[in-house]
Amino acid sequence: MRLDRRILINPADEQFSVAQQCSLSGLARSSYYYRPVGETRENLALIERIDKLFTARPENTLLAVFCVDALEEALSRWGKPQIFNTDQGSQFTSHDFLKPLISNEISVSMDSKGRALDNIFIE
């Protein structure tokens, strides 16, 4: 169990500022002010759903059939997006995966080969 170094900081100390105390204790000042926020009900439901999807298929190795199932479930639950972005992995370029996107008139956007960071800001 790790010591919560925040307890070492005394904001009323007149000799050392909070920033100085944090520096001396090896604590980032932002960590001193950080207060955990509980998970939302929606996020917990999403985490539970992801867990169920992954445990339902022990292989969960992003095989095309797994990705198609996940895509079809997402489309039925949340409707169709205007654009679907992915990389050029074989599971995402397969006919089986592209078919539901094309039949639902969803624009497909694929990152260039070797460009894993193309959509970093969206993710």
C-alpha positions in Angstrom: 0.0 0.0 0.0 1.4 3.4 -1.0 1.4 6.4 1.2 -0.9 9.2 0.0 1.7 12.0 -0.1 -1.1 14.6 -0.1 -1.3 14.2 3.6 2.2 15.6 3.9 1.1 19.0 2.5 0.0 21.7 4.9 -1.7 24.5 3.0 -1.5 26.7 6.2 2.3 26.5 6.3 3.7 30.0 6.3 7.3 29.0 5.5 6.7 26.8 2.4 4.1 27.3 -0.3 2.0 24.4 -1.4 4.1 24.3 -4.6 7.3 24.1 -2.6 5.9 21.4 -0.3 4.8 19.3 -3.3 8.2 19.7 -4.9 10.0 18.6 -1.7 7.7 15.6 -1.2 8.0 14.5 -4.9 4.3 15.1 -5.5 3.0 16.9 -8.6 1.1 19.9 -7.5 -1.9 18.9 -9.6 -2.0 15.6 -7.7 -2.4 17.6 -4.4 -5.6 19.2 -5.8 -6.9 16.2 -7.5 -10.2 14.8 -6.1 -11.5 11.5 -7.7 -14.9 11.7 -9.3 -17.2 8.7 -9.3 -18.2 7.0 -12.5 -21.4 8.0 -14.1 -24.2 5.4 -14.4 -23.9 5.5 -18.2 -20.2 4.9 -18.1 -20.6 2.0 -15.7 -23.3 0.5 -18.0 -20.9 0.9 -21.0 -18.0 -0.8 -19.1 -20.4 -3.7 -18.1 -21.5 -4.1 -21.7 -17.9 -4.2 -23.0 -17.0 -6.8 -20.3 -20.0 -8.9 -21.4 -19.0 -8.6 -25.1 -15.4 -9.6 -24.4 -16.3 -12.5 -22.0 -18.9 -13.8 -24.4 -16.2 -14.6 -26.9 -13.1 -15.9 -25.1 -10.9 -15.4 -28.2 -11.8 -11.7 -28.4 -8.8 -11.1 -30.7 -10.5 -8.7 -33.1 -11.3 -11.4 -35.7 -13.6 -10.1 -38.4 -16.6 -12.0 -37.0 -16.2 -10.4 -33.6 -15.8 -6.9 -35.2 -18.9 -7.5 -37.4 -21.0 -8.6 -34.4 -19.8 -5.5 -32.4 -20.5 -3.2 -35.4 -24.0 -4.6 -35.9 -24.9 -4.3 -32.3 -23.6 -0.7 -32.1 -25.7 0.2 -35.2 -28.8 -1.4 -33.7 -28.3 0.3 -30.3 -27.2 3.8 -31.2 -28.2 4.2 -34.9 -25.9 5.0 -37.8 -23.2 7.6 -37.7 -22.4 9.7 -40.7 -18.8 8.5 -40.9 -17.1 5.4 -39.5 -13.3 5.7 -39.1 -10.9 2.8 -38.6 -7.5 1.6 -39.5 -6.8 -0.8 -42.4 -6.6 -3.9 -40.4 -7.8 -7.0 -42.3 -10.9 -7.4 -40.1 -12.0 -3.8 -41.0 -11.3 -4.1 -44.7 -13.1 -7.4 -45.1 -16.3 -7.5 -47.2 -18.2 -8.8 -44.2 -17.3 -5.8 -42.1 -17.8 -3.2 -44.8 -21.2 -4.6 -46.0 -23.3 -3.2 -43.1 -21.6 0.2 -43.4 -22.2 0.4 -47.1 -25.8 -0.9 -46.9 -26.5 1.7 -44.3 -24.9 4.4 -46.5 -22.3 5.2 -43.8 -19.2 6.9 -45.1 -16.1 4.8 -44.4 -12.9 6.6 -43.5 -9.7 4.6 -43.1 -6.3 5.8 -41.9 -3.4 5.6 -44.2 -1.2 2.6 -43.8 1.3 3.2 -41.0 -0.6 6.2 -39.7 -1.8 4.9 -36.4 -2.0 8.5 -35.0 -4.2 9.9 -37.7 -7.3 9.9 -35.6 -5.7 10.4 -32.1 -7.7 13.5 -31.4 -11.0 11.8 -32.1 -10.2 8.7 -30.0 
